[in-house]
Every structure is written in structure tokens, then in C-alpha cells.
């Protein structure tokens, strides 16, 4: 027997608009986790992430921000609201770490290729160091890493969320990853090998 | 291709590098090493993503949003889910209450055995209060004699008498001629009160003298 295809986000949204509580619940459960994690990666605070996820879906319930299916997906729209809220919060907290770098600057390979300290670290410690490094990125790089690398949002969707061309998403991600490598070396943190499950077994 | 040109192609973001970039990646050991690090970094990011993949918003957020949604849509909150055992529990509780009420009624307000609905019986009732008591009350060793209350002789004769067991402060015994120590006046004592069908008390006896 053929499986009944799941309703799309837009179909659920239509039903939700007509007061269907189940449609709202289904939509919320489908989309909340990724947006919550994105907020967590961006803010580093569970309380902030909780506030953000609540505000995002309140905006959807109240139809505050005018979602237009012609302009992008509902998931992208929800990420976009979360991003605006987070940037506003970050501005208030002035939590930016001053990693001075122009958006389109390139990172010299020679600099990033400095020898690593040969510390024997577990994979989990490697992940923790990497999470810390992500948290210290300036917001415009952090958000692209959180979206594309940690939530696996594709470049086109990320471009919609960030309100910029796909090329900018790619260049920011390129820059963000270079900054992450630099940060990991600076902190004399685990060898990059420790981040790679396959290598850590060698 | 120079190293600068190689990195401008953002090879770490590509699944498969263009032939020229791939050739540079093989020939330039410095770029190959950095590309290797990028590979490790990408694996690490996938690891972090997997580690955090199960995280989701706390359940209370959904509850708050649902309340807001209902308010916005003008919906009433659904009734709480009925569980199969709740009617069973309700009926059992009701049955227990009825049984307890019956036992209480039978114990406290049992009709005393009337000797007979005759004038002679009525006469006996006035003088022999114990004959009106239920068997378990009559045989109560701790009980004293029934004492007619001061106004009992002015009440009409009544053979339809009830006994009600109550608790009163010990100080209530003073009015009937008992001596009560001041330090025990507030203690509570059990008493049987003989009530007529008119609801007026005829006599009383104390069980904890």
C-alpha cells in the first residue's frame, strides 16, 4: 500500500490559519528543534533559545511578519525571524568577540597550517573545543556555520534566511571555517585529528 | 594555479574540486595539509551536529504556545483526557461513602428497642432508660446511669426514643451535679443522649467518668 505523503509546511499552515490546533502542533513539532538548536548555537544560552523559539512561533500564530510562500520556504522564514531576534539580543548584550576580520578577507593557508600541539584528546573534548570556537565567532560567521554546517541548511535556503546572495553565504562560510581553524590552533586545543572520528581511532 | 587562486575556489566547500584545483591540491603540500585540516574540521562539525541533533525545545514552550493558539483561534481548552479507571474509582468511592454512612447511621442512631407501644411500656421507658438502648450500648461497661435532664419531667411521654452518642467537654458534666477538676474541664468525654421523637433530649449518661 502506498504511503500517504506527509503534508507540506504550507498545507499545515493553511489548516492552522483556519484554527486547526493539530496542524499547529504538527508544524511546531516538525520545525522547533532545528530553530531551537540554531538559537542555542547563536546565543550559547538555553534560556535565550527558549525565549526565541517561543517568539518565533508566536509571530507565526499572530501572523505578525507576513510569510510569503513565493519568497521562500516556511522553514527559512522561521529561521529568519529567529535570526533577527538573536541579532537584536546579541546587540543588546554586546557579546561580540572582537575577531577583527573583513568579511571578504582571505585567510592565508600558511597561517592556518602552523603545527598543532600534539595533545592526546578524546573526540568528545575535541567537539567541546569546537563548540567553544563556534561560540566565539562574530555573529555573521557564527550564523552561517550554525545554519549550513550544524543544521545542514543548504546554501540557497541560508541565503534566504540571511537575506544575501548565495555567493556571500559561501564566502562567509569559507571565512568562518578558516577562523575556526585559526581559533583552534591559537587555543592550542586538540589536534584536528581529534575532531575526526576516523582519525581519532588511528 | 597559485595557492591564492586555489583557495579562492573555496575547495573545502566543494564536494569535488575542479580538475585544475584538484591538481594543485595534490602538488602543493602546504595547501594539501590545510585542506586536510578543513576535512577534519568538517568532520568535527558533523560530530557536533550529531551530538546536538537530539536537542529540542522544552515541552513547556509547546504548552504555552498551544494556549496562545487557542486564545488566538477562540478555541476552548480540550477537556482533560478520561482514563479508563476514573469512573471505576468514582463509583468505588461513592459506594464506600454510602456504606460508611449506613454503618454510622446504624451505630449512632439505631432505633432503641421499645418494650411495647402500650401505656405500660411508656411508663417503663421513663424509669428504665437502659431498656431502650441497642444491645451493644446497653452492655457498655464504661457507661454510667442515664440521668434525667432538668426539664425532662415537663416533656410529654415518648416511647419513640433514639440514642445519640456524642462528645462533649467534661465541663458539661458540672450542670448535672458532677464535680470536675479545673485542669480537666476542657477534656472531651463521650456521652449517650436519649432523644425523643420531637428532637428534645430526655436524659444523658457519661461513658468516661
Contacts between the chains, C-beta under 8 A, distances in Angstrom:
chain1	res1	chain2	res2	distance
A	16	B	69	8.0
A	19	B	73	3.9
A	19	B	74	7.4
A	19	B	75	6.4
A	21	B	66	7.0
A	21	B	69	6.4
A	21	B	70	6.9
A	21	B	73	7.3
A	21	B	75	6.4
A	24	B	65	7.8
A	24	B	66	7.4
A	24	B	69	5.1
A	25	B	62	7.4
A	25	B	66	7.0
A	28	B	62	6.1
A	28	B	65	6.4
A	29	B	62	7.6
A	32	B	56	6.2
A	32	B	57	4.9
A	32	B	61	7.5
A	32	B	62	7.6
A	33	B	55	6.8
A	33	B	56	3.9
A	33	B	57	7.1
A	36	B	55	6.8
A	36	B	56	5.9
A	36	B	57	4.2
A	37	B	52	5.6
A	37	B	53	7.9
A	37	B	55	5.4
A	37	B	56	7.9
A	40	B	52	7.5
A	40	B	55	6.8
A	41	B	52	7.8
A	49	B	57	7.4
A	50	B	57	6.3
A	50	B	58	6.3
A	50	B	61	6.0
A	53	B	57	4.6
A	53	B	61	5.7
A	54	B	61	5.3
A	54	B	64	6.5
A	54	B	65	6.6
A	57	B	61	7.9
A	57	B	65	5.1
A	58	B	65	6.9
A	58	B	68	6.2
A	61	B	65	6.9
A	61	B	68	5.7
A	61	B	69	5.3
A	61	B	72	5.4
A	62	B	72	6.6
A	106	B	4	7.4
A	106	B	7	6.2
A	106	B	8	7.2
A	107	B	7	7.9
A	109	B	3	5.8
A	109	B	7	6.1
A	109	B	30	5.9
A	109	B	31	5.6
A	109	B	34	4.5
A	110	B	30	6.5
A	112	B	34	5.3
A	112	B	37	6.8
A	113	B	30	5.7
A	113	B	33	5.2
A	113	B	34	4.9
A	113	B	37	7.3
A	123	B	47	6.9
A	126	B	44	6.1
A	126	B	47	7.7
A	127	B	44	6.6
A	127	B	47	5.3
A	127	B	48	5.2
A	127	B	51	5.8
A	130	B	41	7.7
A	130	B	44	4.8
A	130	B	45	6.9
A	130	B	47	7.9
A	130	B	48	5.7
A	131	B	48	5.7
A	134	B	48	7.5
A	145	B	45	7.3
A	149	B	42	7.5
A	149	B	45	4.3
A	149	B	46	7.9
A	149	B	49	6.9
A	150	B	45	6.5
A	150	B	48	6.3
A	150	B	49	4.7
A	150	B	52	7.1
A	151	B	49	7.2
A	152	B	49	6.9
A	170	B	10	6.0
A	170	B	13	5.9
A	171	B	10	7.4
A	173	B	13	6.2
A	174	B	10	4.5
A	174	B	12	7.1
A	174	B	13	6.2
A	177	B	12	6.2
A	177	B	38	6.3
A	177	B	41	5.9
A	177	B	42	7.8
A	180	B	41	6.1
A	181	B	34	7.8
A	181	B	37	5.6
A	181	B	38	7.2
A	181	B	41	5.9
A	184	B	41	7.8
A	192	B	37	5.0
A	192	B	40	3.8
A	192	B	41	6.3
A	192	B	44	7.2
A	193	B	40	6.2
A	195	B	40	5.2
A	195	B	41	6.6
A	195	B	43	6.0
A	195	B	44	2.8
A	195	B	47	6.6
A	196	B	39	7.3
A	196	B	40	4.4
A	196	B	43	4.1
A	196	B	44	6.6
A	197	B	43	6.5
A	197	B	47	6.4
A	198	B	43	7.3
A	199	B	40	6.5
A	199	B	43	7.8
